[in-house]
């Protein structure tokens, strides 16, 4: 860079954004070999964590890493691939619950090791203490904007 950043805040903000992009591309490349995108994997991960009770589309959307207006279309794609099942509630027909199918469980099981290895590789430059410090600092930034 020819000129310094206008502030430490600007440098930190751009650093976070560039780092997020590096991590996103790294994980995206791994998931691409399984024919799934990072946002789709995030939905499957969320539904897996919900267990047999499932979650509404709204609840899934609130838990996503990145806000996405196209969650219903994403659910359509995941359902067409056999990874997600949806059920309209009988007591409130406006609510549609989403569940991970057996095939979705199998895929997330298959992805567990490669994702765990990727998480380790992404953070390889930091020791455990530094990783915990990073988590705490990022939590504070997000809490300030919640």
Beta strands, then each sheet from edge to edge (+ up, - down):
strand 1: 55-56
strand 2: 84-88
strand 3: 96-100
sheet 1: 1+ 3- 2+
end
